[in-house]
């Protein structure tokens, strides 16, 4: 190894350690001149690496020629079960032979036009091992040979770097996709209708607030009926439910939902009785006269509540992750009768114990259907959680004004309403709709890559760890 090459690796390692200490999106400009590389200036553009629209943590190494551009070396272990790659920044990553076989990007295994796989696990011999590996002269791909079968294929090195699956890489991805919390004194984030309507950058700003904090208020939306469709469909098509595509939140003489009355609504998430509850909810204020008493919209961040609940009541937290409850919407006298029943747990966790989904709607929760010995513990845990929801520092109260459009993550934020009274001819009229949570996250990621900073979209609590 040459002196210059050792110095380059040392610089890369120091920069990587600096990034770890500073803990995130730092973008310093540093020079390698002090290490004898006057010809090489490295700008740390961001802490991600891109391949086919996917970005994960890495420190890009630029302006390094030939094979040294990305990797120091790639070595097949003796038994052929793993490939070990040493990257320019000192990181070593290990890949299983079957993982690599399923990731082959040759035309027989991968269709580039659709970005979809053509090879599947059941078609591969489980005894498959690597025979050899070699990095291309341009440093962009690695050629691999597997046996039995003698299949030869290639995989992009950027793809391998983007999909490192060791604990450090997964922990870094987890950190980069962790959503943010509003401080107690912080107002609800705001954007204007004009900036959102003007460009994709404005749309990205709007959606980033919702992705980061779970909520955002748009001001100045024209108070026209169905205008909400034109605004919201900048994200994705509106999700149709038993309440249609757009619903009117007004007082009705024969309401199909308690929301269509003037009573107060406790904190809840909408339609948790659906197998796939709506992801984002939007409410557009068309009319809210000053003479109307009450009717404020309230919010609380259940992601924050579950974190606090877990710390204060760990045993009760476990109860709410284990005891199933039933949410139902049964209404036979409405115009289009419905009978939807689903079983959920209030708090859903993944294999690592992290919260990936919360389900909360006291108004549609049915009687418990579990062995009686579960009930005392469940009711105790339920009451403690409900109390923490009501007293959470994340509580926000908002009196919507005509032209306001509030958007929030229905998988994260619980919302409610204070009771109201329409007096002296005053009226309150909101229109609402929903967007699928996965289409929302997709739109955020696409905009991040096209007009944003390329950062990973935050987790949205749709049951996924990613």
Buried (B, 14 or more C-beta within 10 A) or exposed (E): EEEEEEBBBEBBBBBBEBBEEEEEEEEEEBEBEEBEBEEBEBEBEBBBBBBEEBBBBBBBBEEBEEBBBBBBEBEBEEEBBBBBBBBBBBBEBBBEBBEBBBBBBBEEBBEEEEEEBEBEEEEBEEEBBBBEBEBEEEBBBBBBBBBEEEBBBBBBBBBBBBBBEEEEBBEBBBEBBEBEBBEEEEEBBEBBBEBBBEEBBBBBBBBBBBBBBBBBBBBBBEBEEEBBBEBBEBBBEBBEBBBEBBBBBBBEEEEBBEBBBBEBBBBBBBBBBBEEBBBBBBBBBBEBBEEBBBBBBBBBBBBBBBBBBBEEBEEBBBBBBBBEBBBBBEBEEEEEEBEBEBBBBBBBBEEEEEBBBBBBBEEBBBEBEBEEEBEEBBEBBBEBBBEBBEEBBBBBEBBBEBBBBBBBBBBBBBBBBBEBEBEEEBEBBBBBBBBBBBBBBBBBBBBBBEBBBBBBBBBBBBEEBB
